Amino acid sequence: MAEPQPDFTIGIEEEYLLVDTETMALTEAPEALMDACRTKLQDQVSPEFLNCQIEIGTKVCRTISEARDDLRHLRTCVAREAGKFGLAPIAASCHPFSNWREQKHRDKDRYNDLSADLAGVVRRMLICGMHVHVAVGAPDRRIDIMNQLSYFLPHLLALSCSSPFWQGYDTGLDSYRLTVFDNLPRTGLPPRMSSFGEYERAVSALTDLGVIEDASKIWWDLRPSSKYPTIESRICDVQPRMEDALTLAALTQALSRMLWRLSVKNQRWRIYETFLISENRWRAQRYGVREGLIDFGQGDIIPFDALAGEMLELIAEDAVHFGSAAEVSRAREIAANGTSADRQRRVYRKALDKEGDSDAALRAVVAHLIDEFHADL
């Protein structure tokens, strides 16, 4: 009997930083702000580890159009409520200049335990990510698609880069977030596994010893969700522009279906050693879309605009199926015009040339990020 097609419904989670609209520096979220957001958004909003962060999550969406409506509603509500306190959300993975040493984590048992467990490493977690869930009901199929989708994680990362600055200087990396996040245990590319049972046994080896509480403490770039029958991509920087976030979600959804289509025809994407995929992960982290990635089949470094075109050809049928052809096609625009990291650097250089003041230029970058957050609302 043929395997039924998975639902491939999606959910998007985003983490935002809260900044003072006068100083552009990070500031703690007043409890009244969190209460107001919870009243309007219920369980679609939650605090994050640091007091200056807030997290949202869409409902289960069948299409990118549905996701757009819900994500716009969530972003609009957070921005409106934050504005009542003289604050604004930014959806960038690192704040351009605020110091992590000055941030405090929330005084809740869960976060206190996390701080005690991960010590000094977790104190530097002044970073925000974007997670995309794609529903794949059959557990073994989840693992099979994960094994193949790992190849495309550097492509998604390259398109998503939004964290070039850290503690007031240009790091030279387009996604500095990952250098911070990779200090945590149980991060990075997922290992290759043969079945969901193998994954469960690996998790049990740690939970049975009390090393971790449950599978939610495994923070790979791609993992089976611990709460839902989904695969969860965690590779991407969070996006200042809502439409770019939707493009990344649409790509993840379409790539997942493309790999499923191969599998039901007894075909599959070639699986390369994690060591090799890690090299592309680094290239994406370092250069974004500027320098291209390695095509291991061709044995060459391919410019990213060409890679984007190839990827869109692979998923053309799937984009039509989901009605997301317009959204996935934005990958070409990002490849041609640059990511948020590129835009932030352009704003910084322009402000520096005008003002001659690095601090003022960094504040201009934050103002730019506030504007981009509101642009699609």
C-alpha positions in Angstrom: 0.0 0.0 0.0 1.4 3.4 -1.0 2.4 5.7 1.8 0.0 8.6 2.2 1.4 12.0 1.6 2.4 13.8 4.8 0.5 17.0 5.6 3.6 19.2 5.4 1.7 21.8 7.4 4.1 24.4 8.9 4.6 26.5 12.0 7.1 29.4 12.4 8.7 30.4 15.7 10.6 33.7 16.0 12.6 35.3 18.8 12.8 39.1 19.0 15.0 41.5 20.9 13.4 44.6 22.6 15.2 47.9 22.3 14.6 51.4 23.7 13.4 53.6 20.9 15.5 56.5 22.2 18.8 54.9 22.9 18.5 51.9 20.6 20.0 49.8 23.4 18.5 46.5 24.7 16.1 46.8 27.6 14.2 44.4 29.8 10.6 43.6 28.9 8.3 45.0 31.7 6.0 42.3 33.1 3.1 44.5 32.1 4.2 44.2 28.4 4.3 40.4 28.7 0.9 40.3 30.3 -0.6 42.5 27.6 0.9 40.3 24.9 -0.4 37.1 26.6 -3.9 38.6 26.9 -4.0 39.2 23.2 -2.0 36.3 21.9 -2.5 33.6 24.6 0.0 30.8 24.1 1.4 32.1 20.9 3.7 34.4 22.8 6.2 33.5 25.6 9.2 35.0 27.4 12.6 33.8 26.5 15.7 33.1 28.5 16.8 36.8 28.7 14.6 39.6 30.0 15.2 41.5 26.7 13.7 38.8 24.5 10.3 37.7 23.5 9.2 34.7 21.4 6.2 34.1 19.2 4.9 31.1 17.3 2.3 30.8 14.6 -0.6 28.4 14.6 -0.4 25.3 12.4 -0.6 26.6 8.8 -1.4 24.7 5.6 0.0 27.4 3.3 2.4 30.3 3.4 -0.6 32.6 2.9 -2.0 31.4 6.2 1.4 31.8 7.8 1.7 35.3 6.5 -1.7 36.3 8.1 -0.8 34.8 11.4 2.8 36.1 11.5 1.7 39.6 10.6 -0.8 39.5 13.4 1.8 38.4 15.9 4.4 40.9 14.8 1.9 43.7 14.8 0.6 42.9 18.3 4.1 42.7 19.8 5.2 45.9 18.1 2.0 47.8 19.2 2.2 46.7 22.8 6.0 47.3 23.0 5.5 50.8 21.6 3.3 51.7 24.6 6.4 51.3 26.8 8.7 53.2 24.5 10.2 49.9 23.2 10.4 48.3 19.8 11.1 44.7 18.7 13.9 43.9 16.2 14.1 40.6 14.5 17.9 40.3 14.1 19.9 37.4 15.5 22.4 39.7 17.4 22.0 43.2 18.7 24.7 45.4 17.0 26.2 46.9 20.2 24.5 46.0 23.5 26.7 43.9 25.9 25.7 40.4 26.9 27.3 40.9 30.4 24.6 43.6 31.1 21.6 41.3 30.4 19.8 39.3 33.0 17.9 36.1 32.6 14.3 35.6 33.8 14.0 34.6 37.4 12.0 31.5 36.8 12.8 27.9 37.9 13.2 26.8 34.3 15.7 29.5 33.4 17.5 29.3 36.8 18.1 25.6 36.2 19.3 26.3 32.7 21.7 28.9 34.0 23.0 26.6 36.7 23.4 23.7 34.2 25.2 25.6 31.4 27.1 28.1 33.5 29.0 30.8 31.7 28.2 29.5 28.3 24.5 30.3 28.5 25.1 33.8 29.7 26.4 34.8 26.3 23.1 33.6 24.6 22.2 37.1 23.5 21.0 35.6 20.2 17.7 35.0 18.4 16.8 32.4 15.9 13.9 31.3 13.6 12.5 27.8 13.7 10.4 26.2 11.0 8.3 23.1 11.8 7.1 20.9 8.9 4.6 18.1 9.7 5.7 14.6 8.7 3.6 12.1 10.6 5.5 8.9 10.0 8.4 8.8 12.5 10.8 6.9 10.3 10.0 9.2 7.4 10.9 12.2 9.6 14.3 10.7 10.1 14.7 9.8 6.4 13.8 13.4 5.3 16.1 14.8 8.0 19.1 12.8 6.8 18.6 14.3 3.3 17.5 17.8 4.2 20.7 18.3 6.1 22.4 18.9 2.8 20.3 22.1 2.3 20.8 23.6 5.7 23.8 25.7 4.7 21.7 27.1 1.8 19.0 28.1 4.2 21.5 29.6 6.6 23.2 31.6 3.8 19.9 33.2 2.8 19.0 34.0 6.4 22.2 35.8 7.8 21.2 38.7 10.0 24.0 38.9 12.7 27.2 40.5 11.4 27.7 42.7 14.5 28.5 41.7 18.1 29.3 43.9 21.1 29.8 47.0 18.9 32.1 45.6 16.2 31.8 44.0 12.8 32.7 40.3 13.3 33.4 39.7 9.7 30.9 36.9 9.8 27.4 37.2 8.4 25.9 34.9 11.1 27.8 35.4 14.3 24.8 33.9 16.1 26.0 30.4 15.3 29.5 31.0 16.8 27.7 31.8 20.1 25.1 29.0 19.9 27.6 26.3 19.0 29.2 26.8 22.4 26.2 24.9 23.9 26.2 21.2 24.1 24.1 19.1 21.7 24.2 21.7 18.9 25.3 21.7 15.2 24.4 19.4 12.4 22.3 16.4 13.3 23.9 13.0 13.2 22.8 10.5 10.5 20.4 7.9 11.9 18.7 4.9 10.4 15.3 5.1 12.1 13.3 6.9 14.7 13.9 4.1 17.0 17.7 4.7 16.8 17.0 8.4 17.6 14.8 7.5 20.6 17.5 5.1 21.9 20.1 7.9 21.7 17.9 10.3 23.6 17.1 7.7 26.2 20.8 7.1 26.8 21.0 10.7 28.2 17.5 11.0 29.8 17.9 7.7 31.6 21.1 9.0 33.2 19.4 12.3 34.1 21.9 14.2 31.9 19.0 15.9 30.1 15.4 16.2 31.0 14.0 15.4 27.6 14.6 15.7 23.9 13.8 19.4 24.0 17.4 19.9 25.3 18.8 18.6 22.0 19.5 21.7 20.0 20.6 20.4 16.6 20.2 22.6 13.5 17.5 20.1 12.4 15.7 17.7 14.8 12.5 15.8 15.3 10.4 18.1 17.4 9.9 16.9 21.0 6.4 18.3 21.1 4.9 17.8 17.6 5.0 15.2 14.8 7.3 17.5 12.8 10.8 18.0 11.7 12.1 21.3 13.1 14.7 23.4 11.2 16.6 25.6 13.6 19.5 26.7 11.3 18.2 30.1 10.3 18.9 33.5 11.8 15.7 35.4 12.5 14.6 37.8 9.8 14.1 41.5 10.1 11.7 41.4 7.1 8.6 39.3 7.5 8.6 38.4 3.8 12.1 37.0 4.0 11.0 34.8 6.9 8.1 33.5 4.8 10.5 32.7 2.0 12.7 30.6 4.3 9.6 28.8 5.6 8.3 28.2 2.1 11.7 26.8 1.0 11.8 24.5 4.0 8.3 23.2 3.3 8.9 22.7 -0.4 12.3 21.0 0.1 10.8 18.6 2.5 8.1 17.6 0.0 10.6 17.3 -2.8 12.6 14.8 -0.8 9.5 12.9 0.1 8.6 12.7 -3.6 12.0 11.2 -4.3 11.6 8.7 -1.5 8.3 7.3 -2.7 9.9 6.7 -6.1 12.7 4.7 -4.4 15.1 7.6 -5.0 16.9 9.9 -2.6 19.2 12.9 -2.3 22.8 11.8 -1.9 23.9 11.9 1.7 27.4 13.4 2.3 29.5 13.1 5.4 28.7 15.6 8.1 32.3 16.8 7.8 31.6 18.0 4.3 28.3 19.6 5.0 29.9 21.4 8.0 32.3 23.1 5.5 29.3 24.6 3.6 27.8 25.5 7.0 30.9 27.5 7.8 30.9 29.1 4.4 27.3 30.2 4.8 28.0 31.5 8.3 31.1 33.4 7.2 30.0 34.8 3.8 26.2 34.5 3.5 25.3 34.6 -0.2 28.5 36.3 -1.3 31.0 33.6 -1.9 29.0 30.5 -2.9 28.9 26.9 -1.5 30.6 23.7 -2.5 28.8 21.4 -4.9 30.3 18.1 -3.9 28.8 16.4 -6.9 30.5 18.8 -9.3 33.6 19.2 -7.1 33.5 23.0 -7.4 32.4 26.1 -5.5 29.3 27.4 -7.2 28.1 31.0 -6.9 25.0 31.3 -4.7 22.8 32.8 -7.4 23.3 29.7 -9.5 22.7 27.5 -6.4 19.4 29.4 -5.7 18.3 28.8 -9.3 19.1 25.1 -9.1 17.2 24.8 -5.8 14.1 26.5 -7.3 14.1 24.1 -10.2 14.2 21.2 -7.8 11.2 22.4 -5.9 9.2 24.0 -8.7 6.5 21.3 -8.5 6.3 21.6 -4.8 6.0 25.4 -4.8 3.1 25.1 -7.2 1.5 22.4 -4.9 1.7 24.8 -1.9 0.9 27.9 -3.8 4.3 29.4 -2.7 6.0 30.0 -6.0 6.2 33.8 -5.4 7.6 33.3 -1.9 10.3 30.8 -2.9 11.3 32.9 -5.9 12.4 35.7 -3.5 15.5 33.5 -2.9 16.8 34.8 -6.2 16.4 38.4 -5.0 18.2 37.7 -1.7 21.0 36.0 -3.6 21.3 39.0 -5.9 20.8 41.9 -3.4 22.2 40.4 -0.2 20.9 39.4 3.2 20.1 41.4 6.2 23.8 41.2 7.2 24.7 42.9 3.9 22.0 45.6 4.4 23.1 46.3 8.0 26.7 46.8 6.9 25.6 49.2 4.1 23.6 51.2 6.7 26.6 51.2 9.0 29.0 52.4 6.4 26.7 55.1 5.1 26.1 56.4 8.7 29.8 56.3 9.5 30.7 58.2 6.4 28.1 60.9 7.3 28.6 61.1 11.1 32.2 59.9 11.5 31.0 58.2 14.7 30.9 54.4 15.1 28.4 54.5 18.0 26.0 56.7 16.0 26.4 54.4 13.1 25.5 51.3 15.2 22.4 53.1 16.5 21.5 53.8 12.9 21.7 50.1 12.2 19.2 49.4 15.1 16.9 52.1 13.7 17.1 50.4 10.3 16.2 47.1 11.9 13.2 48.7 13.6 12.0 50.0 10.3 12.4 46.7 8.6 10.4 44.9 11.3 7.5 47.3 10.6 7.8 47.4 6.8 5.6 44.4 6.0 3.0 45.0 8.8 
